[in-house]
Amino acid sequence: MSSYMKLLLLQFSNVQKYRVCTSFNCPTTVDSAYIFMRLCVISQFNVNFASTNMSNIIVYYNKKNMIDNKLNTEQMILEAAEAEFLKVGYSGAKTVSIAKRAGISHSMLHYYFRSKENLFQMIFRQKIQTLSQMFESISDHLTFEEAIRLFIEKQFDFVAQNPRLPRFILNEITAKRDNLNLVIEVVRPKIELIFSRMGKLLNKEIAKGGIRPISFRDFIMNIISLNISTFIILPVLENILPAGMDEKTKESYLNERRESNVQFILNALKP
């Protein structure tokens, strides 16, 4: 790309107008008449130079727009696929439904991702990466009780923000062994460090006599099962409680439940 073009692209990269370049019958994302005028000034009104570089700029922006449109379409498909898979799982998901959610044709979905399996693998890997955030690192400078509280609260808040995720992951690793292997591959590096820290804190507190003896496996199982079960059972309660549960009531209940989970675990550890 010539230095002239680089200069012009830099000058006009932030221009937000949308015009149609009538000379070349092609839409661009810049004011094409103004660019042509600037090209003429730069080249001392050499029209051939201006016309040639104007064509190059239009080709550049057309390619850029094509790439942007492709990325937008792919993102729409991925968002639609995520919603479909989280709602009904791999076995229940239909590519026709995903295409409809994305607002595109079924053939276009297959053009971009070829198959439901390809789409699922992309979404499943993304969701596992998201799941690994549930095990955030704990500072070495916290007391045992502070570390336990923070660990429980962070995990609870994560599941509250992703309520369908645990059930989705559980269903898919139960249905297919390869999915379980992928979860272990992605999550293990992140949780090994935090589990090591938590295990040391636990054993130190047991040695001091501050808490009753308990295996680290049971300790972690108690926390995870207590937090996740809240969100597995909550949809049932929302539908069977006589008064129901609006958003304000639900938020208040979850705040109370989070503190209840913390107190339950701490009290269960008392000697």
C-alpha positions in Angstrom: 0.0 0.0 0.0 1.4 3.4 -1.0 2.3 6.1 1.6 -0.5 8.2 0.1 -3.1 5.5 0.7 -1.8 5.0 4.2 -2.1 8.7 4.9 -5.6 8.8 3.6 -6.8 5.7 5.4 -5.4 7.2 8.6 -7.2 10.4 8.0 -10.5 8.8 7.2 -10.5 5.8 9.5 -12.7 7.6 12.0 -15.2 9.0 9.5 -18.6 7.6 10.3 -20.6 8.8 7.2 -22.0 6.2 4.8 -22.0 7.3 1.2 -22.4 5.6 -2.2 -19.5 6.1 -4.6 -21.4 6.7 -7.8 -18.2 6.7 -9.9 -17.5 3.1 -9.0 -21.1 2.1 -8.1 -19.9 0.8 -4.8 -20.8 1.7 -1.1 -17.9 2.6 1.2 -17.6 3.6 4.8 -16.0 7.0 4.0 -17.0 10.2 2.1 -15.8 9.1 -1.3 -16.1 12.5 -2.9 -14.0 14.1 -0.2 -11.3 11.4 -0.5 -11.2 11.9 -4.3 -10.7 15.6 -3.8 -7.9 15.0 -1.3 -6.2 12.6 -3.7 -6.3 15.2 -6.4 -4.7 17.8 -4.1 -2.0 15.4 -3.0 -1.2 14.4 -6.6 -1.4 18.0 -7.8 -4.5 17.2 -9.7 -3.2 14.1 -11.5 -6.6 12.6 -12.2 -5.2 9.2 -13.3 -3.3 8.9 -10.0 -6.4 10.0 -8.0 -8.7 7.5 -9.9 -6.4 4.5 -9.4 -5.9 5.1 -5.7 -9.6 5.8 -5.2 -10.3 2.4 -6.6 -7.7 0.8 -4.3 -9.2 2.5 -1.3 -12.7 1.3 -2.2 -11.4 -2.3 -2.7 -9.7 -2.0 0.7 -12.9 -0.9 2.4 -15.0 -3.5 0.6 -12.7 -6.3 1.8 -12.9 -4.8 5.3 -16.6 -4.7 5.3 -16.8 -8.3 4.0 -14.6 -9.4 6.8 -16.6 -7.5 9.4 -19.9 -8.9 8.0 -18.5 -12.4 8.2 -17.4 -12.0 11.8 -20.8 -10.5 12.7 -22.6 -13.5 11.1 -20.3 -16.0 12.8 -20.9 -14.2 16.2 -24.7 -14.3 15.7 -24.6 -18.0 14.9 -22.4 -18.7 18.0 -24.7 -16.7 20.2 -27.8 -18.5 18.9 -26.1 -21.9 19.2 -25.1 -21.1 22.8 -28.7 -20.3 23.7 -30.0 -23.4 22.0 -27.4 -25.8 23.5 -27.8 -24.4 27.0 -31.6 -24.7 26.8 -32.0 -28.2 25.3 -28.4 -29.7 25.2 -26.6 -31.3 22.3 -29.2 -34.1 21.7 -32.1 -31.7 21.7 -30.6 -28.9 19.6 -31.5 -28.6 15.9 -29.5 -26.6 13.4 -32.7 -25.4 11.9 -33.6 -23.8 15.3 -30.2 -22.3 15.6 -30.4 -20.8 12.2 -33.8 -19.3 13.0 -32.5 -17.8 16.3 -29.6 -16.3 14.4 -31.9 -14.9 11.7 -30.1 -16.6 8.8 -30.8 -19.4 6.4 -30.1 -23.1 7.3 -27.7 -23.3 4.3 -25.7 -20.3 5.6 -25.2 -21.9 9.0 -23.8 -25.0 7.3 -21.6 -22.8 5.1 -20.0 -21.2 8.2 -19.8 -24.2 10.6 -20.5 -27.3 8.5 -22.2 -29.3 11.2 -23.9 -29.3 14.6 -21.0 -31.1 16.1 -18.5 -28.4 15.0 -20.8 -25.7 16.6 -21.2 -27.7 19.7 -17.5 -28.3 20.2 -16.8 -24.5 19.9 -19.6 -23.7 22.4 -18.7 -26.5 24.8 -15.0 -25.4 24.9 -16.0 -21.8 25.6 -18.4 -22.9 28.4 -15.6 -25.0 30.0 -13.3 -22.0 29.9 -16.1 -20.0 31.6 -16.6 -22.8 34.1 -13.0 -22.6 35.1 -13.6 -19.0 36.3 -15.6 -20.6 39.1 -12.4 -21.5 40.8 -10.8 -18.1 41.3 -7.5 -17.8 43.0 -7.4 -17.1 46.7 -4.8 -14.8 48.3 -2.2 -16.3 50.6 -2.7 -13.4 53.0 -6.2 -14.3 54.1 -7.2 -16.1 57.3 -8.8 -19.5 57.0 -12.3 -18.2 57.6 -11.8 -15.3 55.2 -10.5 -17.7 52.5 -13.4 -20.1 52.9 -16.0 -17.2 52.8 -14.4 -15.7 49.7 -14.2 -19.1 48.0 -17.9 -20.0 48.7 -19.2 -16.5 47.8 -17.2 -16.3 44.5 -18.4 -19.7 43.4 -22.0 -18.9 44.4 -22.0 -15.6 42.5 -20.5 -17.3 39.4 -23.3 -19.9 39.3 -25.9 -17.2 39.9 -24.6 -15.4 36.8 -24.5 -18.7 34.8 -27.4 -20.7 36.2 -27.8 -23.0 33.2 -24.1 -23.8 32.9 -23.6 -26.5 35.6 -26.6 -28.5 34.4 -25.4 -28.2 30.8 -21.8 -29.4 31.6 -23.1 -32.2 33.8 -25.5 -33.5 31.1 -22.9 -33.4 28.4 -20.1 -35.1 30.3 -22.6 -37.8 31.3 -23.6 -38.3 27.7 -20.1 -38.5 26.2 -16.8 -39.5 27.8 -14.8 -37.3 25.5 -16.6 -34.2 26.9 -15.5 -35.2 30.4 -11.9 -35.6 29.2 -12.1 -32.1 27.7 -13.4 -30.6 31.0 -10.5 -32.2 32.9 -8.0 -31.0 30.3 -9.2 -27.4 30.5 -10.1 -27.0 34.2 -7.4 -29.0 35.9 -4.5 -26.5 35.4 -6.6 -23.7 37.0 -8.0 -25.6 39.9 -4.8 -27.5 40.9 -3.2 -24.3 42.2 -6.2 -23.1 44.2 -6.9 -26.6 45.6 -3.3 -26.8 46.7 -3.6 -23.5 48.6 -7.0 -24.4 50.1 -5.7 -27.9 51.1 -2.7 -26.3 53.0 -5.0 -23.9 54.8 -7.4 -26.7 55.7 -4.6 -29.0 57.1 -3.0 -26.1 59.0 -6.3 -25.2 60.7 -7.0 -28.9 61.5 -3.5 -29.1 63.0 -4.2 -26.1 65.2 -7.4 -27.6 66.4 -9.5 -24.8 65.0 -11.7 -27.1 63.0 -12.6 -30.8 63.1 -10.7 -33.3 60.9 -12.1 -33.6 57.4 -10.7 -34.8 54.1 -10.1 -32.1 51.5 -12.3 -34.1 49.1 -15.3 -34.0 51.4 -14.6 -30.3 52.2 -14.7 -29.3 48.5 -17.6 -31.6 47.7 -19.7 -30.0 50.5 -19.1 -26.5 49.1 -19.7 -27.3 45.4 -22.7 -29.4 46.0 -24.3 -26.9 48.3 -23.8 -24.0 46.0 -24.8 -25.7 42.8 -27.9 -27.5 44.2 -29.3 -24.1 45.0 -29.6 -23.3 41.3 -30.8 -26.8 40.3 -33.7 -26.7 42.8 -34.5 -22.9 42.5 -36.4 -23.2 39.1 -38.7 -25.8 40.8 -39.3 -23.7 43.8 -40.1 -20.7 41.6 -43.0 -22.6 40.0 -44.4 -24.4 43.0 -44.3 -21.7 45.7 -47.8 -20.2 46.1 -46.6 -16.6 45.9 -44.1 -17.3 43.1 -40.9 -15.3 43.0 -40.3 -12.0 41.2 -36.9 -10.7 40.4 -36.6 -8.6 43.6 -37.6 -11.5 45.8 -35.3 -13.8 44.0 -32.3 -11.5 44.4 -33.1 -11.1 48.1 -33.4 -14.9 48.5 -30.1 -15.6 46.7 -28.2 -13.1 48.9 -29.6 -14.7 52.0 -28.9 -18.2 50.6 -25.3 -17.3 49.9 -24.7 -16.2 53.5 -26.6 -19.3 54.7 -24.2 -21.5 52.6 -21.2 -19.8 54.2 -22.5 -20.3 57.7 -23.4 -23.9 57.0 -19.9 -24.8 55.9 -18.2 -22.9 58.7 -20.5 -24.4 61.4 -20.0 -27.9 60.0 -16.2 -27.5 60.4 -16.4 -26.5 64.1 -14.7 -29.0 66.4 
